[in-house]
Amino acid sequence: MGRHNLKRWFTTLFVSKDLHLAAAVQATTPAEADELERQFGLHHVVTIPHGVHLPQTAMNPLEARAKLGLPSESTIVLYLSRIAPKKRTDWVVEAVARLRSNFPNLFCVIAGPEAGAGNTLDSVVRRTNLNGQLKRFGFVQGPEKEQLFCASDLLVLPSQSENFGVIVVEAMAHGLPVVVTPGVASHIYVDAAGCGFTVEDSVDAVAEGIRKLLLSNRAELGRRGRQYVEKYLTWQAVVENIDEVYQDILRKRSRARYLR
């Protein structure tokens, strides 16, 4: 039984009753809301996204690159997530390899823990001979994660499916333009902000998305993404949305008691 099917089975068996008894059920994206409504027949699902913190001070990119051992003059394409089959990390390597003849300064950074696709990734790196233009990190957090965002020029996440994809919103908060595939639910925020591209499910499309970003005004795209996050996707915005939901529930219950 696949992980997704196992999750659906567990939820149906143990959580379904609680979902129907709840005054409201929170989904983080419209796609997740649709799935909850279809699977459980719910009619009280509200969509409130994950929040992120806006970085208050940005490290100098050259300083960040020096700390991470990354080349100072390269254009850095960042992948930051688990190395899992559904994440299709190898597509990022393949896409960068296809572009390097026209963009010789491209450099690929792969950061994230091994989760079942490490051998596939190693094979693609060897086949494309990208070793000299690629550096891998394991699990990163805290200062090292901030340094990666500051050192990079764009983020790519070509996942087959992501319930949300918070790393996309974190990249937007750091002013990075983004290339994502439709299975990444948070692609709707990339599209709404106009800070990158949602591309079709293929290596060719991912490579074309990266190419288009390389030819775009990345500073302007990054500014749009950060502004969108500041307006809609900070924790403060999330708290306000949740407060509105609770207030609405209380008003409905108050009216129901009055009408008895």
N, C-alpha and C positions, 0 to 999 in steps of 0.2 A: 504494500500500500504506500503510495507516494505521500510525501510530507503534507502537500496541500490537501489531499483527500483525508489524511489522518486528522488534520486540523478541523476540517468540515465535520467529520464523524464525531470528534470529541465535543465540538461546539453544539451540534444537534442533540447529542445525548445528555450533556451535562449543563448546558448554558441556555438552551432554548426557553425553558420556563422563566428564567430570570429576565431574559430579554423581553418577553411578552408582559411581564409584570412591571417593568420599568416605565417611569413616566416619559422618558426619552432615552434614545440610544444614540451615542455619538459615533459618527464615522469621520474619518480624516479627509476623505476625498469623495466626490460624487460617485466614482467607480465603486468604492467600498460601500457606500450607501445603497447603490443599486443591488450589489451582491447580497447585502443583509436583507433587503426587502424581498428579493427573489427567494432566497434560501429559507427565510423564516416567516414570510408574509407580514412583515412589520409595516406599520403605517405611522410610526413616530420616530423616524430616524432624522437626526440633525447633522449637518456636515460642518465640522469645526476642525480646521487643520492643526497639525503639530506647530508649535511655535519654536523659534530659535532666538538666540541672543545676537544682537548686532555688535560686532567688534567695535570697541570704542577707539582704539589706537591701532593703526596698521604698521607692522614692521616694514622697514625698507626691504624691497624685494631682493636687492643684491646682498643685504645682510642675511636675509633668510636663506638664500641660496648658498652662501658661504657656510652657514651653520649646518646645512644638510648635505654639503658636498656636491652641489649641483652646478652645472656650467653657467657662468654669469651671462653669456651672450645668446643663449639658446631661447627658443620659444617652447615653453614647457606645457605639454598636454598631460593633465592629471586624471588618473583613475583612482578613486578612493572608496573602496567597499570590500566585502569579502571576495575571495577568489573561489567562487562557486559556479557550477555549470550554468545556472539560470542567469548569472550576471554577465556572461559572455565577455569576460575580461580579454580573452584572446582577440576579440574583434577590434579592441582598441589598438593592440599591438599591430595587427594586420593593417588597420587603416593608416596608422602612422607610417608603417613601412611603405605603403603604396604612395604616400605623399612626399616622401623624403627627396625624391629626384627633383621635384619642383620647389620644395621647401627644405633645403639641406640643413637648416639650423634647428629643425624639429628635434625635440627630446621628450621621451615618454617616461612618466613616473607612475609606477604601479604600487599602490599602498593598500594593504589589507591582509588579514590572516588567511591562511590556506583553509579552504572549505570544500575540497573535493575536485578542484579543477587545476591544481598546480601542475600536474604532468602535461595537461593540454597546453597550458600557458608556456611551459618550458619548451615544448616541441615547436610552438609557433615562433618563439623568440629565436631558436636555433635556425629554423627554416628561413626566416626573414633576415637573419644576420643583423639583428638590431641591437646586439649586446652593447656596442659602443655608444648607442644613443638611447639607452634605457637604464633606469635604476629602480630597484625594488626595495620597498620597505614592508615590514610586517604590520602588525596592529599598531596604530598610532593614536595618541590622544593628547590632550593638554597642549603644552607649548609646541611640541613637534607637529601636531595637527595644524595649529595656527601658522606655523612656519611654512608648511606645505601649501596652504591656501595663499599665503603672501608671495611665495616663490613662483606660483604657477600662473599661466596665462589663460587657461580655459579648462573646464571639467567635462569629461565624457562619461556617461553612464548608459550602456546599451542593454540593460537588463530585459529579459523576457517578461518578467513580472515583478512589480514592487508595490506593496500595499500602499506605500506613501513615497518613500525615497527622500528621507530628510536631508541626505547629503547634498542633494540638488539645491534645496533651500538654503543650506549653510553656505554653499558656494555662491549663491546669489547675494547673500548677506555680506560676503567678502568681496563683492564686486567682480566675480568671475562670470563671463559668459558661458553658456552650457549647451552641450549637444546630448539629447536623450532620445530614447525610442518610446513608442506609444505605451508599452507595458509599464513604464515608470509613471505611476499615478500622478506624481507631482509635476509632470510635464505641462499640466494645465496652467501652472503658475509661470513657467518659462514662456508659454505662449501669451498669457495675459500681460506679462511684463514686457514682452518683446526683447528679451535678453539672451536669445539663442535660438536653437532650432530643434523641433521634434521631427525626427527623420524616420523613414520606413525601416522595417526589420531586415536589414542586410548589411554586410560589411561595406558594400559599395555606397550605400546611403549614409552610413556613419562617416566614411572617408569624405564624402561630398559635404556633409554637415561641417566637418572640421575645416575643410578647404574654404567654405563660405565664411566661417568665422575668422580664419586667418586673413581673409581679404576684406573683412569688415572693420569698422571702427570699434575695437573691442573695449576701449575705455568708455565709450558712450553706451554700449550694450551692458557693460558692468554697472554703470551708473543707474540705468533703468532697473536692473535686477535688485540692486540694493534699495532703491527708493520704493519698489513694490513691497519688498520684505518689511521695510520700516513702516509702511502704511497698513499692511494686512497680515503679516506673518510673524510679528514679534510675540513674545509671551504676553505682553500687555494687551495686544489685540485679541489674543486667544482668550484671556481672562475676561475681557469685556463681552466677547461672544457667549462664553459659558454663563456669565452673569445674566445676560439677556434671556437665555434659555430657562434658567431657574426662575427668573421673574415672571416669565410667561406661564410656566407651570403653576406657580403660586397664584397668579391671577385667575387661571382657569379653575383651579380648585376652590378659590374663594367664590367665584360665580356659581360653581356647582353646589356649594353649601347653601348659598343664598336662594337658589331656585328650588330647594327641597321643600 
